[in-house]
């Protein structure tokens, strides 16, 4: 039985990856950070699976990582743990660097010291590219231009993964994943924020959705598809660095429109810039507004991935469309509201 070790197991990607690996017959180990609040809700439904094991741990504690890896002796490591909110990284840049950049080197150092070196997957990000419009669609050869502490920290993680691969003969791969969402997305991420607000407005428990840059373009896919790509990368005959994306791009505005349309609300837009508002065409009520507080200090305008190489090498293609992603996220929030109202 293969063993996998996952950092970030309680996150969106970690939970879907855990499900996938358990289905494939793996023994799965994951580290959980100590918290005064329960933070395992995304994997609680798996707690009775005898092949799932969780351990206290943190990417900021190298001795903990060394001990766990030497005891578990995993065949594969998936480094998904990170402070992954881009806007928040401007507020906590040192913390972001400590976990996302230095945390990666701590884990790689632990791998380096193992007699039988496991395969290593590094969760990289489209934020490395910085969304320069003239570079779209971005592929493996596109120059990097990170525009946030998060992007810069992940760039360190990307290059140190390659460095350790070449220096210590470690099977270490980078997955440059473009935006991937799901109902399990954290509440402060824009897609989750939109889906929840639309459901709340639909149930008359919220009046208005407040957002930042409506015209930012993103390449959105479903996290369930993208964890499949992570696994495939470690099954390939040699380590490699690949862009994982849908190959299609939509604006935040389009996501908002699609989400509202799903609950039979048609928006029309009025004004421009921070004065722009989205109005319910039927009732005339303001449902969307823009607030400058939600703009990043350095905006990433246009992320559009080219997954051609992943399709050619791994045979990977996304199976869940943008429309279905939005629908699933909104439906989940609507159902959550119904459940809460019954309670």
Buried (B, 14 or more C-beta within 10 A) or exposed (E): EEBBBBBBBBBBBBBBBBBBBBEEEBBBBBBBBEEEEEEBEBBEEBEEBEBBEBBEBBBBBBEBBBBBBEEBEBBBBBBBBBBBBBBBBBEBBEBBBBBBBBBBBBBBBBBBEBEEBBBBBBBBBBBBBBBBEEBBBBBBEBEBBBBBBBBBBBBBBBBBBBBBBEEBEBBBBBBBBBBBBBBBBEEEBBBBBBBBBBBBBBBEEBEBBEBBBBEBBBBBBBBBBBBBBBBBBBEBEEBBBBBBBBBBBBBBBBBBBBBBBBBEBEBEBEEEEEEBBBBBEEEEEBBBBBEEEBBBEEBBBBBBBBBBBBBEBBEBEBEBBBEEBBBBBBBBBBEBBEEEEEE
